[in-house]
Amino acid sequence: MQKLLSDDTLTLMQQMCFNARFLLKRNLVSLASFAMPMLIHSNSHPQLSVLACALLTVFSSARIAYADEAVKVDKVIVTASPFTDQDELQSVQPAIVVSRAALVRDRAASLGDTLSTQPGVQSSSFGPGASRPIIRGLDGPRIKTAENGVGTLDVATISPDHAVSSEVLGARQIEILRGPATLLYGSGAIGGLVNVVTDRIPQAHSDGVRLLLDGRLSTAEKTRDFGGQLRASAGPFAFTGEASDRRTDDYETTHGKLANSDTRSRNASLGGSYILTNGFIGVGINRFESNYGIPSPDAARIDLSRNRIETLGEINNVLGLERIRFSVANNQYKHAEIESSGEVGTVFRNNARSARFDLQTRPFAGWRTVIGADVERAEFSALGEETIVPLTNTKSHALFAVTERKFGPGRVEIGGRIERVAHSPDAMAAQPGRSFSLSSGSIGYQWQLDSNSAVSASFSHAERAPAIEELYSKGAHIATLTYDLGNARLAKERSQNIDVSYKLQSHAWSVRASVFRNSVKNFIYGASVDENRDGVADRVNTEGEITADGELLKREFKNVNARLTGAELSLDYAPTQGLGFTAMADTVRGIITSDSGGNLPRMSPSRVGGKLTWRGGVGSAWYADAGATHVFAQNQLASFETITPAYTRVDASVRYRVAFANSRSAEFYVLGRNLTNRDIRVHTSFLKDFAPMPGRSIFMGITATY
């Protein structure tokens, strides 16, 4: 790592770490006022400045004496972890749990935009209806999206204009595992996992009949967003029903309205469980619909629907085991791509099934172990004008195991997974079937500094099978303005990831810091093609013919070696009364280490941000915050990319909570986003030149529980 840093930067880091340690002992508010301006105004490379910010937290003594507070940070269980009792502090892998309260504040029309304020997570920003999460610079088929631990089983990875078919409004929490999550969730999670946890299938009795209502309006997007959830119990049974409706118009930017950026979505579900004394067994059904515009030159729309039936179950202390857990899901997905003329261009379908089973043993010789298996089947088809991927059946099946025990001042966690993935294209496609044998493993150690803080180090080897769009694409892809050529001879990706993290949860304080390096052999990406050898990338028409005025960039999927290096930091001080603050920073650099080198395309830019918070009144009835996030210019460019300018986004909010008897309450809130009305362009987006982010917007809403 030292090769990455200049002497001046090393000196700066040492000075920051020395001063940070002193300031932490005195007052962490002073650290915020010290570190944030230094990061924003430093003459050092912005990525290295953010890296220094993360490192100074790790270097700080873990045994700092903090001022006593009357409240402790709630420890939230990470349901996507292998062991049922692990919270964010105990997880060896860097994890974030986004609570329902935070989702009310950050909720957007898409999953990617909802999570884009979290450290290490940004958005593909392909319009408000279709944006996917990007974790540590990786997206698409490397980031798995799941609901209650089961994949969403849609076609969102095929193209950035395809939405993730999961509704955020009904989520209890969203869990983000940064770095490879392949051990439990397969090769599609080689870059991370986003797990939307819902109450669609209740896991415990409700406290009587409970009703949750949520509604909001906004100015720039003209949002009309309403939803509700009803929970009840009868004897040994528990029931949940929920529904939501979200509509937005073409949103306002600093340049006026952005055409074809409107969205409409509806979501409804019913679920019921039989609650046992030692677990539950339940079934849920869900219908999700979304119709949204793509704010690109061709002005297409997508009309999406999904029907999902799933079964979840968990039984504890049975057959000599601590826990048995299982899930089964059947997903019927369809979307139509509608041309600007109103005609249906292409219809995509994905009929998929997933089954998963795992059991957790009681400790044996100090070791406790989770052993499991999962199977997925998918039948993909695309019929119409933009049929660039043939009908393909995909099968995968896997076995995995994770075990842990205490060693010295901490504990070690070891895991492995073997997986088989097979793609079988339709015979008419004249493409070969491909099968891949994958093996992944990891080892990590968490050193428990005290009951509230820990340092974790982990190494993982993860493998990914090429996705069907990478193997078999052939044709014009209008959404990305490319002419894509798959490569049926692609090799599997092999990732070697090292991660070092520091975590603290103590009273009102919360600190997270991570540094990582991910070296990937046979990394798959779309490389520009120069068939006519004129020294520039070929521009072609929709038939793939080279023309001087061709609107499409011709690219071919290929294997290269790549390396991603970065860091993340989050710092929170949240007392029950009075002033608090939060701060965050993240950075990632992705380069190609084979062929002629260069940068990976559309890499996430470095960011740093912070805000002041205030809580007051009886029971902290009042809450207010104001802060800013600075996104640095992205000038580490791949071929044919252009620099994306820096910007600073200013946000604020005010909330007032009214409490009633029996834990009933209502919360009124006003949110202000991009209050300075900046022209925001997102480097990770294919549409950055066509679709800036919304301008100044005010949201007004209410959340009520009865």
Secondary structure, 3 states (H helix, E strand, C coil): CHHHCCHHHHHHHHHHHHHHHHHHHHCHHHHHHHHHHHHHHCCCCHHHHHHHHHHHHHHCCCCCCCCCCCCCCCCCECCCCCCCCCECCCCCCCEEEEEHHHHHHHCCCCHHHHHCCCCCEEECCCCCCCCCEEECCECHHHEEEEECCEECCCCCCCCCCCCCCCCCCCEEEEEEEECCCHHHHCHHHCCEEEEEEECCCCCCCCCCCEEEEEEEEECCCCCEEEEEEEEEEECCEEEEEEEEEEEECCCEECCEECCCCCEEEEEEEEEEEEEECCEEEEEEEEEEEEEEECCCCCCCEEEEEEEEEEEEEEEEEECCEEEEEEEEEEEEEEEEEECCCCCEEEEEEEEEEEEEEEEEECCECCEEEEEEEEEEEEEEEEEECCCCCCCEEEEEEEEEEEEEEEECCEEEEEEEEEEEEEEEECHHHCCCCEEEEEEEEEEEEEEEEECCEEEEEEEEEEEECCCHHHHHCEEEEHHHCEEEECCCCCCCEEEEEEEEEEEEEECCEEEEEEEEEEEEEEEEEEEECCCCCCCCCCEECCCCCECCCCCEEEEEEEEEEEEEEEEEEEEEECCCCEEEEEEEEEEEEEEECCCCCCECCCCCCCEEEEEEEEEECCCCCEEEEEEEEEECCECCCCCCCCCECCEEEEEEEEEEEEECCCCCEEEEEEEEECCCCCCCCCCCCCCCCCCCCCCCEEEEEEEEEC
